[in-house]
Amino acid sequence: MKNLFTKFSLIAALCAIAVSSVSCDDDNKKNTPPPFSSELIGSYKPASVSRPTAADPEEMQEYYLTFDVTWTDPDNIPGIDLTEILGIPYQMPMNTVLSMVEAIGSGIVKGGLIGVELKNDGSFGAQYKDLIVEGTDVSAILGALLEPKFGEEVKSFPNAETSEILPEGAIGYYTKDSKLYFKIGRDFLKAAGGADLDVPALIDGLLTQYPSLGIVSADDYYAIPLKYVQENGVVKVYVDRAMMVPFLDVFSSLLGSLDSSVTMGIDAGKIIKDLKDNTTEMEIALRLQKI
């Protein structure tokens, strides 16, 4: 009888261990975050669209960065006062300036950006060539932007140099509801600011003041959203007017407070205000082709 009792006790103990093991395994599965997933995982290269140039509507050009604006009154597009820069009274139409920005951006993307990789662990990387700037004065910088030249070496981001200041997991991406979010860790920003500057506190204050910015504030990261659409293997990543306007309000306030000597006599705050007040639609877009 005693042996029979001992056997039953042993069987009961083994059953208890088995049940406990299954229960613990279920708990571990519940605590394990789901694997990262995104429909954008893959490698990409810059893609272009062909459209007429601003100077000659019959001449077609490839654009790698596009800036589309619909003006409230196309016959009365606001201008930018370049009098102090040029030394003579001159107002450059804002659509001309935006066309120049589009051309400059396209040249930099075409020659400088080699590829982008959105990895299956939520991290991302890029391959690029350095923009060559021969000098530090304004004319040298403008010359490098208007006629960009690039180094021969293809570099990668992140790399050994950036890893010294950018720890693993400090930046990443995710997609949700046709938006591509680029995120940056709170701990990284806290460390970057040091003891004298609480960067997360500054960002939290900004988001409290401007809640419509659309920046995601999570427990351990911030994330900035971009919209995207896919068609024939090309992903168009873009921001539209609704996404830009809250940022324009912030920049208008900040830039408007700068001394004219800093902005070379240009009223940067007024430019941004005019852009907001005189447009009905805006879109800045970068296209990437999956490879």
C-alpha positions in Angstrom: 0.0 0.0 0.0 2.8 2.3 0.9 4.5 1.7 -2.5 1.3 2.4 -4.3 0.9 5.7 -2.5 4.5 6.6 -3.3 3.9 5.9 -7.0 0.7 8.0 -7.0 2.6 10.8 -5.3 5.4 10.7 -7.9 2.9 10.7 -10.8 1.1 13.7 -9.2 4.3 15.5 -8.8 5.3 14.9 -12.4 1.9 16.1 -13.6 2.3 19.3 -11.5 5.7 19.9 -13.0 4.4 19.4 -16.5 1.4 21.7 -16.0 3.7 24.4 -14.4 6.1 24.1 -17.3 3.3 24.6 -19.8 1.9 27.5 -17.8 5.4 29.2 -17.6 5.9 28.7 -21.3 2.5 30.4 -22.1 3.5 33.3 -19.8 6.8 33.7 -21.6 5.0 33.7 -25.0 2.7 36.4 -23.7 5.6 38.5 -22.5 7.6 38.1 -25.7 6.9 41.0 -28.1 5.7 40.0 -31.6 8.4 39.9 -34.3 8.9 43.1 -36.2 6.9 43.3 -39.5 6.5 45.9 -42.2 5.4 45.8 -45.8 8.3 48.1 -46.6 11.2 45.8 -45.5 13.7 45.7 -48.3 16.5 47.6 -50.2 15.8 50.6 -52.3 17.4 53.1 -54.7 16.3 56.6 -55.6 13.7 56.8 -58.3 12.8 59.8 -60.4 9.8 61.3 -62.2 10.0 63.1 -65.5 8.4 66.6 -65.6 8.7 69.9 -67.4 11.3 72.4 -66.1 10.3 75.7 -64.6 12.4 77.6 -67.2 11.0 75.8 -70.3 7.7 73.8 -70.1 8.6 71.9 -73.2 11.9 70.7 -71.7 11.6 67.5 -69.6 13.9 66.7 -66.7 14.2 63.9 -64.2 13.4 64.9 -60.6 14.4 62.8 -57.6 12.8 65.2 -55.0 9.6 66.9 -55.9 8.0 69.9 -54.3 4.4 70.5 -55.6 2.5 73.6 -54.6 -1.0 74.8 -55.5 -1.3 78.6 -55.0 -4.5 80.2 -53.9 -4.1 82.9 -56.6 -1.6 81.8 -59.3 -1.6 85.4 -60.7 -0.4 86.8 -57.4 2.2 84.5 -56.0 4.1 86.2 -53.1 7.8 87.1 -53.6 10.9 86.9 -51.5 12.8 90.2 -51.0 16.4 89.7 -52.1 17.3 93.4 -52.0 19.9 93.2 -49.3 21.6 90.1 -50.8 21.7 91.5 -54.4 22.2 95.2 -53.5 19.3 96.2 -55.8 15.6 96.1 -55.2 14.4 92.7 -56.3 11.5 90.4 -55.4 11.9 86.8 -56.5 8.6 84.9 -57.0 8.3 82.2 -54.4 7.4 79.6 -57.0 10.8 80.3 -58.7 12.5 79.8 -55.4 10.7 76.5 -54.8 11.6 75.3 -58.3 15.3 76.0 -57.4 14.9 74.1 -54.1 13.4 71.2 -56.0 16.3 71.1 -58.5 18.9 71.4 -55.8 17.3 68.6 -53.8 17.0 66.4 -56.8 20.7 66.9 -57.7 21.8 66.0 -54.2 19.5 62.9 -54.0 20.6 61.7 -57.5 24.3 62.1 -56.9 24.6 61.6 -53.2 22.1 58.9 -52.1 23.0 55.5 -53.3 20.5 53.3 -51.5 18.3 52.9 -48.4 17.7 49.7 -46.5 14.7 49.1 -44.2 15.7 46.1 -42.2 13.6 43.3 -40.8 14.5 44.2 -37.2 13.1 47.7 -37.3 16.5 49.4 -38.0 17.5 51.1 -41.2 20.6 52.1 -43.1 21.8 54.1 -46.1 24.6 54.2 -48.6 25.8 57.6 -49.8 28.6 59.8 -51.2 29.8 63.0 -49.4 28.8 66.3 -50.9 32.0 68.3 -51.7 32.0 71.8 -50.3 35.2 73.8 -51.1 35.1 76.5 -48.5 32.9 77.7 -45.6 31.6 81.0 -46.9 28.1 81.5 -48.3 29.2 81.6 -51.9 31.1 78.2 -51.5 28.1 76.6 -49.9 25.7 77.9 -52.5 28.0 76.8 -55.3 28.2 73.3 -53.9 24.4 73.2 -53.8 23.7 74.6 -57.2 26.4 72.5 -59.0 26.9 69.5 -56.6 30.0 67.3 -56.7 30.4 64.2 -54.7 33.3 62.1 -53.4 34.2 58.8 -55.0 33.9 56.7 -51.8 30.5 55.1 -51.1 29.9 55.4 -47.3 27.4 53.7 -45.1 25.2 54.8 -42.3 25.3 53.7 -39.6 29.1 53.0 -39.5 31.9 52.6 -37.0 32.1 56.4 -36.4 28.4 56.9 -35.8 28.3 53.8 -33.5 30.4 55.8 -31.0 27.7 58.4 -30.5 24.6 56.5 -31.8 24.1 53.3 -29.8 22.3 50.3 -31.2 18.6 50.7 -31.0 18.7 54.5 -30.7 17.0 55.0 -34.0 14.6 52.9 -36.0 11.4 52.8 -38.0 8.0 51.2 -38.2 4.9 51.4 -40.4 1.3 51.8 -39.5 -1.8 52.9 -41.4 0.2 53.8 -44.5 2.6 56.0 -42.6 6.3 55.4 -42.2 7.5 56.4 -38.7 11.2 57.2 -38.0 11.8 57.0 -34.2 14.5 58.1 -31.9 15.0 56.9 -28.3 14.4 59.0 -25.3 17.4 57.6 -23.5 19.7 58.6 -26.4 18.3 62.2 -26.5 18.7 62.4 -22.7 22.3 61.3 -22.9 23.0 63.6 -25.9 21.8 66.6 -24.0 24.0 65.9 -21.0 23.4 67.2 -17.5 22.7 70.8 -18.7 20.0 70.1 -21.3 17.0 67.9 -20.8 16.2 67.3 -24.5 13.1 65.1 -23.8 11.7 67.7 -21.5 12.1 70.3 -24.2 10.4 68.1 -26.8 7.6 67.3 -24.4 7.1 71.0 -23.8 7.0 71.7 -27.5 4.4 68.9 -28.1 2.3 70.3 -25.3 2.4 73.8 -26.9 1.9 72.4 -30.4 -0.1 69.2 -30.1 -1.0 69.1 -33.8 2.6 68.4 -34.8 1.7 64.7 -35.1 4.9 63.5 -33.4 4.4 60.3 -31.5 5.5 60.4 -27.9 5.9 57.0 -26.4 7.4 55.8 -23.1 10.8 55.2 -24.6 10.9 57.0 -28.0 9.6 59.8 -30.2 8.5 59.1 -33.8 8.0 61.4 -36.7 5.4 60.2 -39.4 5.7 60.4 -43.1 3.0 59.2 -45.5 3.7 56.6 -48.2 2.1 55.0 -51.2 3.3 52.0 -53.3 2.9 51.5 -57.0 4.8 49.2 -59.4 7.7 48.6 -57.0 8.1 52.3 -56.3 7.4 53.8 -52.8 6.6 57.5 -52.7 7.4 58.8 -49.2 5.9 62.3 -48.7 4.5 65.0 -46.5 1.5 67.0 -47.5 0.2 70.4 -46.5 -1.9 69.1 -43.5 1.3 67.6 -42.1 3.5 70.6 -42.8 1.3 73.5 -41.5 1.8 72.8 -37.8 5.6 72.8 -38.4 5.3 75.9 -40.5 3.7 77.6 -37.5 6.6 76.7 -35.3 9.3 77.7 -37.8 7.6 80.9 -38.6 7.7 81.9 -34.9 11.3 80.8 -34.4 12.8 82.2 -37.6 10.8 85.4 -37.4 12.6 86.2 -34.2 16.1 86.0 -35.8 18.0 89.2 -36.5 18.2 90.2 -40.2 21.9 90.0 -40.1 21.7 86.3 -39.5 19.3 85.7 -42.4 21.1 88.1 -44.8 18.2 90.5 -44.7 15.6 87.9 -45.6 12.5 87.8 -43.5 12.4 84.0 -43.0 9.3 84.2 -40.8 7.4 86.1 -43.4 8.4 83.6 -46.2 7.0 80.7 -44.2 3.8 82.6 -43.3 3.3 83.6 -47.0 3.8 79.9 -48.0 1.1 78.8 -45.5 -1.4 81.6 -46.2 -1.2 81.5 -50.0 -1.4 77.8 -50.7 -4.2 75.2 -50.8 -2.0 72.1 -51.4 1.7 71.2 -50.8 3.6 68.0 -51.1 7.3 67.2 -50.7 8.1 63.7 -52.0 11.0 61.3 -52.3 10.6 58.2 -54.5 12.4 54.9 -53.8 12.4 51.9 -56.1 12.7 48.4 -54.5 15.7 46.4 -55.7 
